[in-house]
Amino acid sequence: MADTSSYGRRRRMQTAQSGATWLDHLSARETAARTAQDTFLRDTALWVARILLFLSTVFSMIGFGPFLGGDGLSSQGNALRQLVFVMFACLAVPLIMLEWRRVTLIIARVWALMLVYGVMLASMAWSAYPSITLKRFFVYFIVLLVALGVSAILRTPRLFMMPVVAAFTFVLLGNFAYTVVQPGIAWSPIGLQAMHTSKNVAGMVSQAMAITFACAAIGVRHPAGFWGLIALTLLALLFLALTVSKTALGLTILCIFAFLPAYLLIWYSRTMAALALVVFVGIVSAIIFATGTLNLTGADWAEIVTGDPTFSARDQLWSAAVQHIAASPWLGYGYGAQWSLLPLYHPLWNYIGFWTGIEARYLSLRQFHNGYLDLVVTGGALFAGTVAIFLLDAFGKIGRAIARRLPDRWSLAGSAWFAIYFVSALFSNMMESSLFFADMFLGQFLVVLVVGHTSWQIRGPV
């Protein structure tokens, strides 16, 4: 039935004058519906990425330690832990599929990291325990999936840093609360470990926290947010001091109060960048000159720097590592196929050291306490060389970010975060194996941060 009302007549006249038809109005409604769906999809993906980054960061730091005990790294593994990692993968894969074009670009730009992963997987061919190599490779592979998923969605340093800051704050405050409630468990004979598997792990985690809080404060403009992050930085340093991790505490203080200010100066001034390079070359030259002219050994430098030429008896472990490497120097023993394999195997069974005859001490040793030696143990000179390429590429990424000098404060905060965290991880790896080690937060999160930093550098619509 025809519409004969005045409204109907006016509507037909407007349509006739504009030249539009009912199909045009239908098309407009469909476009509006698609736009609403796209907005809903983007918002959902944003929250999924935030939640995934928060949960995976928290779990990487504490696992099930406060509830079940142990680190899940025995030869039998931990089924519940594996289930959690599979859940993370299930959340990450849809994010990767949603932004597959950007993910493809990221993968192309982290080619050196992909090379490291390739050698990890290839080491199954010569691994002493191929099935364990595969299991531990999959852990790092899922870390990579999470990194790609969240980085493709959280495309700016601000979006990326906030869930990490929230995760670190949650764990830091949880550590203090756990210490108050369970002091007998939280305090080990050699320092505070709180919810973590050891005081060394607690030290590395609080090191990452303090650096992250300090760098995030660069990007925050609101006074309450800025001073809140400064307070969290100091609280993380306090917790780090309570762990009695002297090396981590000294390194973190150096990173926050020396390296970070230097990085800011370099970012804002090309003259300062050139001066920093001159100072670095001068320090290295002075060390080489002093070593040669005074006949200083590694033990001499250790005593000069730390007052302990044995690095807390690490020298005997390193000696055992060198002997162990000599049996398979080129390809190593397979990724993840050496440590935490009791009751199957322990790499120190064939060597004599300060652990001999002391079962508790013997069982507590789950690394050579030098990540660079453990890299060679894992995959020989092949893997160590591949990781060296990855490290050089990461330094290149830092240099290119400085050269671009984007004016945004959050770009500065994100670039500083990556640079300072990366340098701190390299120094930490001298005393505690973390770089591509089977299950260490500092190394796992470095993979996430490398992928995230790469995504932030991609400009334009993708």
DAURDA-V32979 format. One record per run of one state. SS is the DSSP state (helix for helix, strand for strand, loop for the rest). FROM is the first residue (numbers start at 1). TO is the last residue. If there is no record, write none. Layout:
BEGIN
ss: {SS,SS}
from: {FROM,FROM}
to: {TO,TO}
END
This chain:
BEGIN
ss: {loop,helix,loop,helix,loop,helix,loop,helix,loop,helix,loop,helix,loop,helix,loop,helix,loop,helix,strand,loop,strand,loop,helix,loop,helix,loop,helix,loop,helix,loop,helix,loop,helix,loop,strand,loop,strand,loop,helix,loop,helix,loop,helix,loop,helix,loop}
from: {1,6,19,22,63,65,69,79,99,100,110,111,126,130,154,157,182,183,187,189,191,193,199,220,223,243,246,269,270,295,298,307,314,327,341,342,345,346,359,365,371,405,409,429,441,457}
to: {5,18,21,62,64,68,78,98,99,109,110,125,129,153,156,181,182,186,188,190,192,198,219,222,242,245,268,269,294,297,306,313,326,340,341,344,345,358,364,370,404,408,428,440,456,462}
END
